[in-house]
Amino acid sequence: MSNLIQNYELILKELTKICSHITSFKQIRQPKLSDLELVALNPTAEYMSYNSELQLFRAIKGTYLDAKIERSVYNKRRRKLFDYTEKIRRRLSEKFAHLSNLFIIDSTPIEICKMSHAKRSSICPTEKIKPEFGYCAAPKTRYFGFKLHALCDENAVMHSLDLTPANVHDVNYWKDVKYALSSCELLGDKGYISADYQADLFHQSQIKLSVPTRKNQLIPVELSKRKRRKRKRIE
């Protein structure tokens, strides 16, 4: 038995225990691979550091999963099961939430095309969200696209994800965070500096926000070595 199958069966067993009550949409023809069995392939691939579907299906070849799912079908079903997968992710994050009271928040730019093509680009707009011009402080460059906001705990368990246009400031993500967490410590980078939001988080949800200060601020604050190491988890 291959390592992939062993890991897959262990992950599927745990998902069945925790998430069997979560249902997806009804299907007239029952597929060979159930929705939960298909979703279990995602964390298995991540655990084994398969960065593409090509790598995953090379490993599947020759196993009993090979006869149950084709790559093209897997891709289509995976997209259709996005909401179902999100429910499972939330259930898992709730299951592990009690293991930590230290959380890390960060954002990353998602560039969809070069600046020279931005005005005539028709990639990715939907009724709910469309790409915009934004600024990334790390390389000090402007880009066109979106911004991904993420929240995880010190054990690298992801608790929240959100996609916004690139021009939305990081601190606006606090509106979601203060209702998702309580009585904990939150680590952020310099993009989350805001005395008003910091006070609001503490008074509303007893969340202590720890961020390093900028060089030009009067009272310098640095994160401890332990906290800086923990912050690397989300990166």
N, C-alpha and C positions, 0 to 999 in steps of 0.2 A: 504493500500500500504506500502511495507517494505521500510526501510531507504535506502537499496541498490538500489531499483528501482527508488526512488526519486532522489538520487544522480546520478544514471546512466542516467536518462532522462535529468537532468540539464546539465551534461557534454556532452552528445550526442548533445543536442541543440546548445551548444556553438561551438563544433567541426564542426557541420554542417554549421554554419555561417562563420567560419574562414577557414575551410579546404575542403569544398565541391568541389572545383576546382581541388583538387589533385586526380589523378586517379591511380589505380593499374592495374595489368594484367587482361586481359579479361578471363571470365569463360564461358564455353559452357552451363553449368547448373547453374542457379542462386541459390545460397544458401538461406536458410530461413533468415539467419542473414547476412546483407551486410558487406562488409569489414570495413566500417567506424563504423558500429554498434559493430562489434567485437573488433576493436581497442579501442573503448570507454570503454570497460570492463577493460582494463589495468589501466588507471588512476583512474577509480572508485575503483578498488581493492586496489590500493596504497593509495588513499585518506581514505579508510576505514580500513587501516592497516591490510589487508589480506596478509599474507606472503607466502601463498601457493595456488595452484590451488584447493586443497582439501577444504580449507576454503571458497574460492570463490564459488565453486559449491555447497557447503552446504547451502550457503546463497541464491543461485539462485533457489534451489529446491523449488517447489511450486509456483514460479512466472511464468509469461508468457515467460520468457527467457528459462525456463527449456525445453520447447517443441521445441525451435529453435536451440539449440546447445548442443552437447555432449562433455564431457571433452576430449576424445581422438581426436575428430575433431577440437576442439578449439586449442589444443596443436599443431597439424599439421599446421593448417591455420595460427596460430600466428607466427610460424617459417617462413612460406612462405611469410608472409607479413612484414618481417623485414625491407626491403627497403621502403615500403609504410609507415610504422610506423615511420621510421627515417625522412622521408619528412615532416610528420605531426609534429614531435617533433621540427624540425628546423623552421617550419612556426610559431609554438607557441612561440618559443624562440625569433624570430624576432618581434612578436607581443608585447612581454613584455620587449624587450631590452631597450626601452626608459624610463622605470620606474626606472632605476638605473644606476649609473656610477661607482659603486663599485662592483668588481668581485673577486671571490675566486678561486684559483687553487690548486689542490692537486692530489696525486696519491696513489694507494693502491695495495699491492701485491695480486696476485691470484695464490695460490699454487694448482697444479693439482695432485701432489703425493708426498710422502715422499722422502727425499734425497736418501735413500737406494735403492729406486726403479727407480730413475730418468734415469739412463743409459739404462735401458731396457723398459722404458715406451714408448708406442705408442699412447698416448692420445693426441688428439687435434691438431696435426700438419696439416697444409694446404699448398697449393701452395704459399700463400701470407705471412704466418706467422707460426712460430713454437716456442714451449716453449724453454726457456734457463734458465741457472742458474743466480740467482740474489741475492741481499742483501737487507734486510729490516732493517733500522736503529733503528726503535722503539724497537723491541725485540732483536736487534743485532744478527740476525740469517740469514743464507743463506737459500734459497728455490729454487724450480724448478717450473717454470710456466711462467706466464705473469705479466704485470703491466697495471692497468687501470688508465688512466689519465682523469680527469674531470674538467670542468670549469662551475661554476654557479654564479649567482648574489646574492646580499645580501638578496633577497626575496626567495632564494632557488630554483629559476628557472634554470634548467639545460640548458646550451648553447652549450656545446661541450663534446664529449666523444671519447676516442681513446684507442685502445688496442695494446700494443707493447710487444715484448719479455722482460723478466724480467731484462735483462742486459742493456737495454736502459736507459740512464740517464734522470732524470726529465727535465733538462734544454733544451733537444732536442724538447720538446713539444712547446717551444716558437715559433718555425717556423710556427706552425699552428695558435697560439694565436695572433701574431702580424698582421695577415691578417684578423682575425675575429673581432677584437676590435679596437677602436681608442678613443683618448681623454677621458681616464678613469683611475681609480686607480685599481691596481691588488694586492691582498694579497696572499702571498705564505709562505711556511715554510722554514726551513734552507736548504732543499734540492735544493732550487732554487737560492741560492746565486751564483752570477756570475756578476762581474762588467761589463764585455764586453757585455753580453746579456742584462743587465739592461740598459746600454747606448743605445744599438741597439733598444730596445723596445721604448725608449723615442724618439729617433730621427726618427725612421720609422713611428711610429703610435701614438706618444704623450701618451704613456702608462706609468704611474708612478708605478713602482714596489716597494712594501713595504714588506720587509722580516726581521725577527729578525736576528741579527748577532750571530755568535758562540762565546763561552766564550773566546777563544784565540785571537779574533780579537781586534785590537788596539782601535777602536772607537765603543763602544757597542751601539746597537740600539734595542729598545724594541717596540713592537706594543702597541698601547694604549689599555686600557681595552675594549673600544667599538669595536675596530677592532679584538681583540682576541675573543670577543663574536660572532662577525660576522663570523669569521673563523670556528666556530663550526658548522655552517650551512652545510658545505660540508662534514663534518665528520659524 
